[in-house]
Amino acid sequence: WVIQNYDWHILFTGMVPLGALVFIIAAFKLKDIKPPQNVKVDLISVFTSLAGMALLLYGFSEAGNDGWTDSVVLSTMIGGIVLLIIFVVQQLRLKSPLLDVRVFKYSIFSLSNIISIAITISMYAGMFLLPIYLQNIRGYSAFDSGLLILPGALVMLVMSPISGTLFDKLGPRPLGIVGMLITVVTTFEFTKLTLETPFSHIVIIYMIRAFGMSLLMMPIMTAGLNQLPAKLSSHGTSMANTLRQVSGSIGISLMTTIFTNRTTYHVNEMSSSMTTSDPFFMNNFQAFVQKIAQTLHLSQTEAQKQALTTLAGKVQAQATVQGINDAFYWTVIIAIIGLILSFFLRDVRKDAVVEVEETEKETTDDIRMLPAPKDMNS
């Protein structure tokens, strides 16, 4: 609604009063749970993490527009990767690392983050591709495009506490499998978009897709964090959030590249079949020119120009839809990978229960092996 009726800068400047309000409330209401500690901050870690992540994210964000072989994209991405490698090496050397990368020694934490990356890319693909389809191809307004996404967001809002309860009862594997299966099926439905796909059909599929993802977002992340010891929980949370941000940028860049390249491919493919040497095409084209000339009362030359313009527009629209469908096909593949990995999830809380039971059994066996007392006083 803001983009359609006002300047898009308001989306950012409008956050300033809200940020100021949060700042004021936090200054008076937000209290430290633990007393502050005198922690030495490693400046090399701070610089390499900030600069490396900034360069990497910038490279991914520009790759979708300028291409992956662009000199600026390559230099920023390579520079970011080098700095992040230095950061990781530095963390392994420090006794008190800024971000402990040893969290990846825990299998379920690593697995949950890989699944989370697949979820994030799938989610961002839908949020990125559908507005392009609705606004650029179907002619819907930005407000209508936002209304399509709104019901899905409300579904995730309602399901968030419910998925937490289901996680406590069922564990991560059933939710992961069901959620990823719904995501795969609904994403596959978006590979069938046409120039006439009903708006209501897209809304329903998107809502079901959001329902599937609502079963995944919090439970998958919680499943991984549950395996970490208390001293690593803050490091695990930071790492999971960082990977989600990076995967979001990767997802948009990847989908932009696939969508752009496949659209160009389909345009060239359709154009190559429309040649003057094809009598079937020429007969249909001449009939189309005659129809335009009679309907709009134009000369033969003007009608031919109008026909070429109209035909080029239709080719571009059809190719764009097919390019979006192809991008969704790749999203389906990524979601399938997440689905397969979901079968390997396990509830680490049960591991703790088993460990306690084994400890109690060992303690009981040790007591039974003690010599019997000679008398009650003993």
BALOBA-1460 file (C-alpha; in Angstrom, 3 decimals):
// residues 378
<rec num="1" residu="w" x="0.000" y="0.000" z="0.000"/>
<rec num="2" residu="v" x="2.866" y="2.382" z="0.818"/>
<rec num="3" residu="i" x="4.762" y="1.557" z="-2.395"/>
<rec num="4" residu="q" x="1.614" y="1.950" z="-4.472"/>
<rec num="5" residu="n" x="0.501" y="5.266" z="-3.002"/>
<rec num="6" residu="y" x="3.628" y="6.926" z="-1.600"/>
<rec num="7" residu="d" x="7.400" y="6.969" z="-1.896"/>
<rec num="8" residu="w" x="9.166" y="3.681" z="-1.092"/>
<rec num="9" residu="h" x="11.633" y="5.489" z="1.193"/>
<rec num="10" residu="i" x="8.825" y="5.706" z="3.761"/>
<rec num="11" residu="l" x="9.252" y="1.959" z="4.330"/>
<rec num="12" residu="f" x="12.594" y="2.816" z="5.957"/>
<rec num="13" residu="t" x="12.057" y="6.294" z="7.389"/>
<rec num="14" residu="g" x="8.790" y="5.062" z="8.892"/>
<rec num="15" residu="m" x="10.789" y="2.661" z="11.053"/>
<rec num="16" residu="v" x="12.680" y="5.536" z="12.725"/>
<rec num="17" residu="p" x="9.863" y="6.505" z="15.163"/>
<rec num="18" residu="l" x="9.331" y="2.836" z="16.040"/>
<rec num="19" residu="g" x="13.045" y="2.379" z="16.625"/>
<rec num="20" residu="a" x="13.143" y="5.467" z="18.846"/>
<rec num="21" residu="l" x="10.162" y="4.150" z="20.825"/>
<rec num="22" residu="v" x="11.852" y="0.777" z="21.357"/>
<rec num="23" residu="f" x="15.050" y="2.555" z="22.411"/>
<rec num="24" residu="i" x="13.228" y="4.612" z="25.047"/>
<rec num="25" residu="i" x="11.286" y="1.633" z="26.433"/>
<rec num="26" residu="a" x="14.419" y="-0.530" z="26.520"/>
<rec num="27" residu="a" x="16.388" y="2.156" z="28.364"/>
<rec num="28" residu="f" x="13.905" y="2.071" z="31.241"/>
<rec num="29" residu="k" x="12.486" y="-1.455" z="31.182"/>
<rec num="30" residu="l" x="15.180" y="-3.796" z="29.854"/>
<rec num="31" residu="k" x="17.253" y="-5.268" z="32.675"/>
<rec num="32" residu="d" x="20.324" y="-7.513" z="32.684"/>
<rec num="33" residu="i" x="19.589" y="-11.056" z="33.853"/>
<rec num="34" residu="k" x="23.241" y="-11.703" z="34.652"/>
<rec num="35" residu="p" x="25.801" y="-9.232" z="35.982"/>
<rec num="36" residu="p" x="28.100" y="-7.887" z="33.254"/>
<rec num="37" residu="q" x="31.433" y="-9.645" z="32.804"/>
<rec num="38" residu="n" x="34.774" y="-8.178" z="31.864"/>
<rec num="39" residu="v" x="35.276" y="-10.034" z="28.582"/>
<rec num="40" residu="k" x="38.244" y="-9.258" z="26.372"/>
<rec num="41" residu="v" x="37.146" y="-8.640" z="22.778"/>
<rec num="42" residu="d" x="39.481" y="-9.822" z="20.029"/>
<rec num="43" residu="l" x="39.666" y="-6.993" z="17.471"/>
<rec num="44" residu="i" x="40.847" y="-9.306" z="14.677"/>
<rec num="45" residu="s" x="37.729" y="-11.450" z="15.160"/>
<rec num="46" residu="v" x="35.457" y="-8.413" z="15.141"/>
<rec num="47" residu="f" x="36.991" y="-6.978" z="11.956"/>
<rec num="48" residu="t" x="37.161" y="-10.228" z="9.974"/>
<rec num="49" residu="s" x="33.602" y="-11.241" z="10.912"/>
<rec num="50" residu="l" x="32.015" y="-7.890" z="10.094"/>
<rec num="51" residu="a" x="34.015" y="-7.170" z="6.945"/>
<rec num="52" residu="g" x="33.870" y="-10.768" z="5.694"/>
<rec num="53" residu="m" x="30.119" y="-11.097" z="6.147"/>
<rec num="54" residu="a" x="29.462" y="-7.655" z="4.650"/>
<rec num="55" residu="l" x="31.510" y="-8.416" z="1.524"/>
<rec num="56" residu="l" x="29.966" y="-11.860" z="1.124"/>
<rec num="57" residu="l" x="26.380" y="-10.629" z="1.450"/>
<rec num="58" residu="y" x="27.058" y="-7.725" z="-0.919"/>
<rec num="59" residu="g" x="28.491" y="-10.127" z="-3.485"/>
<rec num="60" residu="f" x="25.455" y="-12.412" z="-3.265"/>
<rec num="61" residu="s" x="23.031" y="-9.483" z="-3.479"/>
<rec num="62" residu="e" x="24.692" y="-8.135" z="-6.658"/>
<rec num="63" residu="a" x="25.158" y="-11.538" z="-8.288"/>
<rec num="64" residu="g" x="21.488" y="-11.728" z="-9.217"/>
<rec num="65" residu="n" x="21.692" y="-8.441" z="-11.137"/>
<rec num="66" residu="d" x="25.244" y="-8.317" z="-12.525"/>
<rec num="67" residu="g" x="25.924" y="-12.043" z="-12.882"/>
<rec num="68" residu="w" x="28.192" y="-14.412" z="-10.988"/>
<rec num="69" residu="t" x="31.177" y="-13.678" z="-13.242"/>
<rec num="70" residu="d" x="31.099" y="-9.915" z="-12.715"/>
<rec num="71" residu="s" x="34.461" y="-8.601" z="-11.439"/>
<rec num="72" residu="v" x="32.938" y="-6.715" z="-8.501"/>
<rec num="73" residu="v" x="30.805" y="-9.717" z="-7.504"/>
<rec num="74" residu="l" x="33.741" y="-12.125" z="-7.686"/>
<rec num="75" residu="s" x="36.160" y="-9.824" z="-5.846"/>
<rec num="76" residu="t" x="33.760" y="-9.084" z="-2.989"/>
<rec num="77" residu="m" x="32.751" y="-12.731" z="-2.590"/>
<rec num="78" residu="i" x="36.341" y="-13.992" z="-2.671"/>
<rec num="79" residu="g" x="37.419" y="-11.253" z="-0.261"/>
<rec num="80" residu="g" x="34.541" y="-12.116" z="2.074"/>
<rec num="81" residu="i" x="35.360" y="-15.838" z="1.999"/>
<rec num="82" residu="v" x="39.042" y="-15.197" z="2.731"/>
<rec num="83" residu="l" x="38.211" y="-12.956" z="5.702"/>
<rec num="84" residu="l" x="35.731" y="-15.498" z="7.067"/>
<rec num="85" residu="i" x="38.335" y="-18.270" z="6.782"/>
<rec num="86" residu="i" x="40.718" y="-16.089" z="8.805"/>
<rec num="87" residu="f" x="37.901" y="-15.530" z="11.300"/>
<rec num="88" residu="v" x="37.272" y="-19.283" z="11.698"/>
<rec num="89" residu="v" x="40.988" y="-20.021" z="12.174"/>
<rec num="90" residu="q" x="41.200" y="-17.253" z="14.765"/>
<rec num="91" residu="q" x="38.212" y="-18.636" z="16.669"/>
<rec num="92" residu="l" x="39.788" y="-22.084" z="16.842"/>
<rec num="93" residu="r" x="42.924" y="-20.567" z="18.362"/>
<rec num="94" residu="l" x="41.197" y="-18.488" z="21.042"/>
<rec num="95" residu="k" x="40.289" y="-19.858" z="24.469"/>
<rec num="96" residu="s" x="37.233" y="-17.564" z="24.586"/>
<rec num="97" residu="p" x="36.143" y="-17.208" z="20.938"/>
<rec num="98" residu="l" x="33.811" y="-14.480" z="19.755"/>
<rec num="99" residu="l" x="31.773" y="-17.134" z="17.908"/>
<rec num="100" residu="d" x="32.629" y="-20.730" z="18.718"/>
<rec num="101" residu="v" x="32.568" y="-22.678" z="15.437"/>
<rec num="102" residu="r" x="32.947" y="-25.924" z="17.381"/>
<rec num="103" residu="v" x="29.144" y="-26.009" z="17.558"/>
<rec num="104" residu="f" x="29.282" y="-27.891" z="14.251"/>
<rec num="105" residu="k" x="30.821" y="-30.874" z="16.031"/>
<rec num="106" residu="y" x="27.279" y="-31.683" z="17.165"/>
<rec num="107" residu="s" x="25.571" y="-33.703" z="14.433"/>
<rec num="108" residu="i" x="21.936" y="-32.691" z="14.970"/>
<rec num="109" residu="f" x="22.867" y="-29.018" z="15.215"/>
<rec num="110" residu="s" x="24.708" y="-29.229" z="11.876"/>
<rec num="111" residu="l" x="21.878" y="-31.226" z="10.292"/>
<rec num="112" residu="s" x="19.180" y="-28.832" z="11.506"/>
<rec num="113" residu="n" x="21.078" y="-25.873" z="10.048"/>
<rec num="114" residu="i" x="21.378" y="-27.530" z="6.636"/>
<rec num="115" residu="i" x="17.618" y="-28.182" z="6.678"/>
<rec num="116" residu="s" x="17.050" y="-24.597" z="7.820"/>
<rec num="117" residu="i" x="19.039" y="-23.348" z="4.828"/>
<rec num="118" residu="a" x="16.803" y="-25.374" z="2.492"/>
<rec num="119" residu="i" x="13.698" y="-23.975" z="4.202"/>
<rec num="120" residu="t" x="14.939" y="-20.386" z="4.005"/>
<rec num="121" residu="i" x="15.836" y="-20.626" z="0.314"/>
<rec num="122" residu="s" x="12.433" y="-22.156" z="-0.440"/>
<rec num="123" residu="m" x="10.614" y="-19.464" z="1.524"/>
<rec num="124" residu="y" x="12.528" y="-16.571" z="-0.055"/>
<rec num="125" residu="a" x="12.012" y="-18.031" z="-3.531"/>
<rec num="126" residu="g" x="8.246" y="-17.825" z="-3.128"/>
<rec num="127" residu="m" x="8.360" y="-14.335" z="-1.630"/>
<rec num="128" residu="f" x="10.599" y="-13.160" z="-4.496"/>
<rec num="129" residu="l" x="9.132" y="-14.894" z="-7.560"/>
<rec num="130" residu="l" x="5.387" y="-14.574" z="-6.929"/>
<rec num="131" residu="p" x="5.305" y="-10.745" z="-6.778"/>
<rec num="132" residu="i" x="7.241" y="-10.665" z="-10.092"/>
<rec num="133" residu="y" x="4.681" y="-12.987" z="-11.634"/>
<rec num="134" residu="l" x="1.681" y="-11.074" z="-10.273"/>
<rec num="135" residu="q" x="2.889" y="-7.523" z="-10.940"/>
<rec num="136" residu="n" x="5.042" y="-7.821" z="-14.073"/>
<rec num="137" residu="i" x="3.081" y="-10.517" z="-15.908"/>
<rec num="138" residu="r" x="-0.489" y="-10.447" z="-14.626"/>
<rec num="139" residu="g" x="-0.685" y="-6.700" z="-14.035"/>
<rec num="140" residu="y" x="-1.737" y="-6.842" z="-10.377"/>
<rec num="141" residu="s" x="-0.846" y="-3.913" z="-8.149"/>
<rec num="142" residu="a" x="1.776" y="-3.996" z="-5.413"/>
<rec num="143" residu="f" x="-1.054" y="-3.870" z="-2.874"/>
<rec num="144" residu="d" x="-2.746" y="-6.944" z="-4.388"/>
<rec num="145" residu="s" x="0.582" y="-8.726" z="-4.414"/>
<rec num="146" residu="g" x="0.994" y="-7.978" z="-0.725"/>
<rec num="147" residu="l" x="-2.524" y="-9.233" z="-0.018"/>
<rec num="148" residu="l" x="-1.594" y="-12.573" z="-1.568"/>
<rec num="149" residu="i" x="1.274" y="-13.039" z="0.891"/>
<rec num="150" residu="l" x="-0.682" y="-11.753" z="3.907"/>
<rec num="151" residu="p" x="-2.849" y="-14.881" z="4.548"/>
<rec num="152" residu="g" x="0.269" y="-17.062" z="4.574"/>
<rec num="153" residu="a" x="1.917" y="-14.753" z="7.088"/>
<rec num="154" residu="l" x="-1.180" y="-14.933" z="9.303"/>
<rec num="155" residu="v" x="-1.120" y="-18.745" z="9.096"/>
<rec num="156" residu="m" x="2.488" y="-18.765" z="10.310"/>
<rec num="157" residu="l" x="1.569" y="-16.335" z="13.094"/>
<rec num="158" residu="v" x="-1.234" y="-18.571" z="14.352"/>
<rec num="159" residu="m" x="0.751" y="-21.783" z="13.940"/>
<rec num="160" residu="s" x="3.890" y="-20.570" z="15.692"/>
<rec num="161" residu="p" x="2.779" y="-21.430" z="19.269"/>
<rec num="162" residu="i" x="0.959" y="-24.540" z="18.045"/>
<rec num="163" residu="s" x="4.083" y="-25.887" z="16.337"/>
<rec num="164" residu="g" x="5.966" y="-25.338" z="19.605"/>
<rec num="165" residu="t" x="3.437" y="-27.483" z="21.446"/>
<rec num="166" residu="l" x="3.578" y="-30.158" z="18.743"/>
<rec num="167" residu="f" x="7.368" y="-30.164" z="18.999"/>
<rec num="168" residu="d" x="7.170" y="-30.860" z="22.735"/>
<rec num="169" residu="k" x="4.834" y="-33.813" z="22.109"/>
<rec num="170" residu="l" x="6.137" y="-35.306" z="18.873"/>
<rec num="171" residu="g" x="9.744" y="-34.170" z="18.527"/>
<rec num="172" residu="p" x="11.412" y="-32.718" z="15.414"/>
<rec num="173" residu="r" x="11.349" y="-35.661" z="12.972"/>
<rec num="174" residu="p" x="7.549" y="-35.958" z="12.378"/>
<rec num="175" residu="l" x="7.191" y="-32.183" z="12.074"/>
<rec num="176" residu="g" x="10.213" y="-31.964" z="9.784"/>
<rec num="177" residu="i" x="8.999" y="-34.719" z="7.465"/>
<rec num="178" residu="v" x="5.393" y="-33.478" z="7.262"/>
<rec num="179" residu="g" x="6.417" y="-29.828" z="6.931"/>
<rec num="180" residu="m" x="9.003" y="-30.485" z="4.215"/>
<rec num="181" residu="l" x="6.597" y="-32.798" z="2.358"/>
<rec num="182" residu="i" x="3.969" y="-30.027" z="2.277"/>
<rec num="183" residu="t" x="6.627" y="-27.570" z="1.157"/>
<rec num="184" residu="v" x="7.755" y="-29.860" z="-1.681"/>
<rec num="185" residu="v" x="4.217" y="-30.510" z="-2.960"/>
<rec num="186" residu="t" x="3.048" y="-26.879" z="-2.802"/>
<rec num="187" residu="t" x="6.276" y="-25.578" z="-4.354"/>
<rec num="188" residu="f" x="5.808" y="-28.082" z="-7.192"/>
<rec num="189" residu="e" x="2.333" y="-26.597" z="-7.742"/>
<rec num="190" residu="f" x="4.018" y="-23.246" z="-8.437"/>
<rec num="191" residu="t" x="5.920" y="-24.825" z="-11.339"/>
<rec num="192" residu="k" x="2.602" y="-24.941" z="-13.222"/>
<rec num="193" residu="l" x="1.893" y="-21.200" z="-13.368"/>
<rec num="194" residu="t" x="0.310" y="-19.888" z="-16.577"/>
<rec num="195" residu="l" x="-0.930" y="-16.557" z="-17.864"/>
<rec num="196" residu="e" x="-4.429" y="-17.491" z="-16.623"/>
<rec num="197" residu="t" x="-3.772" y="-19.069" z="-13.207"/>
<rec num="198" residu="p" x="-6.539" y="-17.797" z="-10.860"/>
<rec num="199" residu="f" x="-5.468" y="-15.436" z="-8.074"/>
<rec num="200" residu="s" x="-7.474" y="-17.432" z="-5.532"/>
<rec num="201" residu="h" x="-5.654" y="-20.653" z="-6.489"/>
<rec num="202" residu="i" x="-2.274" y="-19.004" z="-5.826"/>
<rec num="203" residu="v" x="-3.491" y="-17.668" z="-2.456"/>
<rec num="204" residu="i" x="-4.677" y="-21.119" z="-1.327"/>
<rec num="205" residu="i" x="-1.445" y="-22.854" z="-2.396"/>
<rec num="206" residu="y" x="0.626" y="-20.166" z="-0.689"/>
<rec num="207" residu="m" x="-1.374" y="-20.539" z="2.538"/>
<rec num="208" residu="i" x="-0.887" y="-24.321" z="2.549"/>
<rec num="209" residu="r" x="2.807" y="-23.769" z="1.847"/>
<rec num="210" residu="a" x="3.044" y="-21.346" z="4.771"/>
<rec num="211" residu="f" x="1.337" y="-23.923" z="6.984"/>
<rec num="212" residu="g" x="3.977" y="-26.492" z="6.079"/>
<rec num="213" residu="m" x="6.800" y="-24.060" z="6.773"/>
<rec num="214" residu="s" x="5.255" y="-23.075" z="10.110"/>
<rec num="215" residu="l" x="5.833" y="-26.671" z="11.220"/>
<rec num="216" residu="l" x="9.507" y="-26.293" z="10.378"/>
<rec num="217" residu="m" x="10.967" y="-22.912" z="11.273"/>
<rec num="218" residu="m" x="11.053" y="-22.998" z="15.081"/>
<rec num="219" residu="p" x="11.104" y="-26.802" z="15.661"/>
<rec num="220" residu="i" x="14.081" y="-27.403" z="13.348"/>
<rec num="221" residu="m" x="16.143" y="-24.663" z="14.962"/>
<rec num="222" residu="t" x="15.164" y="-25.801" z="18.466"/>
<rec num="223" residu="a" x="16.081" y="-29.403" z="17.637"/>
<rec num="224" residu="g" x="19.631" y="-28.346" z="16.845"/>
<rec num="225" residu="l" x="20.046" y="-26.004" z="19.803"/>
<rec num="226" residu="n" x="18.810" y="-28.694" z="22.217"/>
<rec num="227" residu="q" x="21.915" y="-30.751" z="21.497"/>
<rec num="228" residu="l" x="24.312" y="-27.979" z="22.477"/>
<rec num="229" residu="p" x="25.587" y="-27.650" z="26.054"/>
<rec num="230" residu="a" x="24.486" y="-24.514" z="27.916"/>
<rec num="231" residu="k" x="27.830" y="-22.762" z="27.410"/>
<rec num="232" residu="l" x="27.442" y="-23.028" z="23.615"/>
<rec num="233" residu="s" x="23.750" y="-22.108" z="23.321"/>
<rec num="234" residu="s" x="24.420" y="-18.420" z="22.627"/>
<rec num="235" residu="h" x="27.037" y="-19.343" z="20.019"/>
<rec num="236" residu="g" x="24.613" y="-21.790" z="18.393"/>
<rec num="237" residu="t" x="21.850" y="-19.181" z="18.229"/>
<rec num="238" residu="s" x="24.182" y="-16.631" z="16.641"/>
<rec num="239" residu="m" x="25.450" y="-19.167" z="14.124"/>
<rec num="240" residu="a" x="21.932" y="-20.293" z="13.177"/>
<rec num="241" residu="n" x="20.749" y="-16.699" z="12.677"/>
<rec num="242" residu="t" x="23.820" y="-15.876" z="10.587"/>
<rec num="243" residu="l" x="23.342" y="-18.889" z="8.337"/>
<rec num="244" residu="r" x="19.685" y="-18.015" z="7.862"/>
<rec num="245" residu="q" x="20.587" y="-14.472" z="6.735"/>
<rec num="246" residu="v" x="23.263" y="-15.735" z="4.362"/>
<rec num="247" residu="s" x="21.030" y="-18.464" z="2.919"/>
<rec num="248" residu="g" x="18.309" y="-15.867" z="2.314"/>
<rec num="249" residu="s" x="20.720" y="-13.776" z="0.242"/>
<rec num="250" residu="i" x="21.984" y="-16.864" z="-1.560"/>
<rec num="251" residu="g" x="18.421" y="-17.955" z="-2.281"/>
<rec num="252" residu="i" x="17.367" y="-14.654" z="-3.842"/>
<rec num="253" residu="s" x="20.593" y="-14.405" z="-5.893"/>
<rec num="254" residu="l" x="20.290" y="-17.995" z="-7.061"/>
<rec num="255" residu="m" x="16.623" y="-17.656" z="-8.022"/>
<rec num="256" residu="t" x="17.301" y="-14.350" z="-9.806"/>
<rec num="257" residu="t" x="20.056" y="-15.976" z="-11.856"/>
<rec num="258" residu="i" x="17.976" y="-19.039" z="-12.753"/>
<rec num="259" residu="f" x="14.896" y="-16.947" z="-13.525"/>
<rec num="260" residu="t" x="16.832" y="-14.468" z="-15.725"/>
<rec num="261" residu="n" x="18.834" y="-17.078" z="-17.638"/>
<rec num="262" residu="r" x="15.862" y="-19.361" z="-18.250"/>
<rec num="263" residu="t" x="13.669" y="-16.446" z="-19.357"/>
<rec num="264" residu="t" x="16.321" y="-15.441" z="-21.908"/>
<rec num="265" residu="y" x="16.563" y="-19.053" z="-23.063"/>
<rec num="266" residu="h" x="12.793" y="-19.339" z="-23.594"/>
<rec num="267" residu="v" x="12.666" y="-15.995" z="-25.451"/>
<rec num="268" residu="n" x="15.381" y="-17.159" z="-27.839"/>
<rec num="269" residu="e" x="13.704" y="-20.547" z="-28.269"/>
<rec num="270" residu="m" x="10.315" y="-19.006" z="-29.106"/>
<rec num="271" residu="s" x="11.822" y="-16.355" z="-31.361"/>
<rec num="272" residu="s" x="13.810" y="-18.932" z="-33.339"/>
<rec num="273" residu="s" x="10.573" y="-20.706" z="-34.285"/>
<rec num="274" residu="m" x="8.992" y="-17.480" z="-35.589"/>
<rec num="275" residu="t" x="10.739" y="-17.131" z="-38.960"/>
<rec num="276" residu="t" x="9.601" y="-16.029" z="-42.392"/>
<rec num="277" residu="s" x="10.633" y="-19.436" z="-43.726"/>
<rec num="278" residu="d" x="7.869" y="-21.078" z="-41.688"/>
<rec num="279" residu="p" x="4.681" y="-20.922" z="-43.785"/>
<rec num="280" residu="f" x="2.442" y="-21.852" z="-40.845"/>
<rec num="281" residu="f" x="3.777" y="-18.958" z="-38.762"/>
<rec num="282" residu="m" x="3.609" y="-16.493" z="-41.670"/>
<rec num="283" residu="n" x="-0.006" y="-17.368" z="-42.448"/>
<rec num="284" residu="n" x="-1.025" y="-16.830" z="-38.810"/>
<rec num="285" residu="f" x="1.021" y="-13.644" z="-38.580"/>
<rec num="286" residu="q" x="-0.511" y="-12.157" z="-41.743"/>
<rec num="287" residu="a" x="-3.993" y="-13.000" z="-40.464"/>
<rec num="288" residu="f" x="-3.135" y="-11.292" z="-37.179"/>
<rec num="289" residu="v" x="-1.912" y="-8.181" z="-39.055"/>
<rec num="290" residu="q" x="-5.108" y="-8.045" z="-41.096"/>
<rec num="291" residu="k" x="-7.217" y="-8.320" z="-37.944"/>
<rec num="292" residu="i" x="-5.344" y="-5.424" z="-36.291"/>
<rec num="293" residu="a" x="-5.640" y="-3.309" z="-39.450"/>
<rec num="294" residu="q" x="-9.390" y="-3.846" z="-39.631"/>
<rec num="295" residu="t" x="-10.035" y="-3.415" z="-35.907"/>
<rec num="296" residu="l" x="-7.885" y="-0.302" z="-35.358"/>
<rec num="297" residu="h" x="-8.307" y="1.099" z="-38.933"/>
<rec num="298" residu="l" x="-4.554" y="1.171" z="-39.529"/>
<rec num="299" residu="s" x="-2.478" y="0.927" z="-42.664"/>
<rec num="300" residu="q" x="-0.757" y="-2.343" z="-43.512"/>
<rec num="301" residu="t" x="2.632" y="-1.012" z="-42.373"/>
<rec num="302" residu="e" x="1.309" y="0.394" z="-39.082"/>
<rec num="303" residu="a" x="-0.679" y="-2.771" z="-38.416"/>
<rec num="304" residu="q" x="2.437" y="-4.883" z="-38.990"/>
<rec num="305" residu="k" x="4.434" y="-2.781" z="-36.488"/>
<rec num="306" residu="q" x="1.608" y="-3.093" z="-33.965"/>
<rec num="307" residu="a" x="1.453" y="-6.854" z="-34.518"/>
<rec num="308" residu="l" x="5.216" y="-7.232" z="-33.986"/>
<rec num="309" residu="t" x="5.051" y="-5.211" z="-30.771"/>
<rec num="310" residu="t" x="2.107" y="-7.233" z="-29.475"/>
<rec num="311" residu="l" x="3.737" y="-10.518" z="-30.434"/>
<rec num="312" residu="a" x="7.022" y="-9.557" z="-28.768"/>
<rec num="313" residu="g" x="5.146" y="-8.660" z="-25.590"/>
<rec num="314" residu="k" x="3.334" y="-11.994" z="-25.556"/>
<rec num="315" residu="v" x="6.579" y="-13.892" z="-26.158"/>
<rec num="316" residu="q" x="8.290" y="-12.022" z="-23.320"/>
<rec num="317" residu="a" x="5.361" y="-12.659" z="-20.954"/>
<rec num="318" residu="q" x="5.191" y="-16.375" z="-21.771"/>
<rec num="319" residu="a" x="8.965" y="-16.734" z="-21.470"/>
<rec num="320" residu="t" x="8.950" y="-14.954" z="-18.116"/>
<rec num="321" residu="v" x="6.295" y="-17.312" z="-16.752"/>
<rec num="322" residu="q" x="8.311" y="-20.297" z="-17.929"/>
<rec num="323" residu="g" x="11.445" y="-18.797" z="-16.363"/>
<rec num="324" residu="i" x="9.605" y="-18.462" z="-13.037"/>
<rec num="325" residu="n" x="8.390" y="-22.062" z="-13.329"/>
<rec num="326" residu="d" x="11.969" y="-23.233" z="-13.947"/>
<rec num="327" residu="a" x="13.177" y="-21.349" z="-10.865"/>
<rec num="328" residu="f" x="10.475" y="-23.060" z="-8.819"/>
<rec num="329" residu="y" x="11.646" y="-26.437" z="-10.202"/>
<rec num="330" residu="w" x="15.071" y="-25.775" z="-8.661"/>
<rec num="331" residu="t" x="13.374" y="-24.736" z="-5.451"/>
<rec num="332" residu="v" x="11.587" y="-28.090" z="-5.414"/>
<rec num="333" residu="i" x="14.947" y="-29.872" z="-5.694"/>
<rec num="334" residu="i" x="16.305" y="-27.898" z="-2.732"/>
<rec num="335" residu="a" x="13.167" y="-28.678" z="-0.718"/>
<rec num="336" residu="i" x="13.490" y="-32.398" z="-1.556"/>
<rec num="337" residu="i" x="17.030" y="-32.340" z="-0.143"/>
<rec num="338" residu="g" x="15.607" y="-30.850" z="3.060"/>
<rec num="339" residu="l" x="12.901" y="-33.543" z="3.108"/>
<rec num="340" residu="i" x="15.441" y="-36.362" z="2.800"/>
<rec num="341" residu="l" x="17.599" y="-34.894" z="5.574"/>
<rec num="342" residu="s" x="14.537" y="-34.573" z="7.836"/>
<rec num="343" residu="f" x="14.380" y="-38.365" z="8.111"/>
<rec num="344" residu="f" x="17.711" y="-38.281" z="9.969"/>
<rec num="345" residu="l" x="16.526" y="-35.869" z="12.671"/>
<rec num="346" residu="r" x="16.173" y="-37.202" z="16.178"/>
<rec num="347" residu="d" x="14.923" y="-35.816" z="19.458"/>
<rec num="348" residu="v" x="18.075" y="-35.235" z="21.507"/>
<rec num="349" residu="r" x="15.952" y="-34.796" z="24.633"/>
<rec num="350" residu="k" x="15.423" y="-38.572" z="24.569"/>
<rec num="351" residu="d" x="19.182" y="-39.021" z="24.504"/>
<rec num="352" residu="a" x="19.358" y="-37.238" z="27.865"/>
<rec num="353" residu="v" x="16.603" y="-39.460" z="29.292"/>
<rec num="354" residu="v" x="18.382" y="-42.623" z="28.124"/>
<rec num="355" residu="e" x="21.645" y="-41.358" z="29.607"/>
<rec num="356" residu="v" x="19.995" y="-40.705" z="32.977"/>
<rec num="357" residu="e" x="18.330" y="-44.141" z="32.947"/>
<rec num="358" residu="e" x="21.642" y="-45.851" z="32.140"/>
<rec num="359" residu="t" x="23.376" y="-43.929" z="34.936"/>
<rec num="360" residu="e" x="20.662" y="-44.931" z="37.410"/>
<rec num="361" residu="k" x="20.930" y="-48.580" z="36.289"/>
<rec num="362" residu="e" x="24.701" y="-48.548" z="36.714"/>
<rec num="363" residu="t" x="24.318" y="-47.028" z="40.175"/>
<rec num="364" residu="t" x="21.752" y="-49.694" z="41.156"/>
<rec num="365" residu="d" x="24.016" y="-52.495" z="39.911"/>
<rec num="366" residu="d" x="26.950" y="-51.093" z="41.884"/>
<rec num="367" residu="i" x="24.848" y="-51.000" z="45.059"/>
<rec num="368" residu="r" x="23.744" y="-54.621" z="44.549"/>
<rec num="369" residu="m" x="27.377" y="-55.706" z="44.214"/>
<rec num="370" residu="l" x="28.327" y="-54.218" z="47.602"/>
<rec num="371" residu="p" x="28.851" y="-56.802" z="50.394"/>
<rec num="372" residu="a" x="25.867" y="-57.293" z="52.644"/>
<rec num="373" residu="p" x="26.216" y="-55.626" z="56.078"/>
<rec num="374" residu="k" x="26.966" y="-57.955" z="59.017"/>
<rec num="375" residu="d" x="24.425" y="-56.227" z="61.216"/>
<rec num="376" residu="m" x="22.014" y="-53.335" z="61.172"/>
<rec num="377" residu="n" x="24.565" y="-50.990" z="62.766"/>
<rec num="378" residu="s" x="26.963" y="-51.702" z="59.972"/>
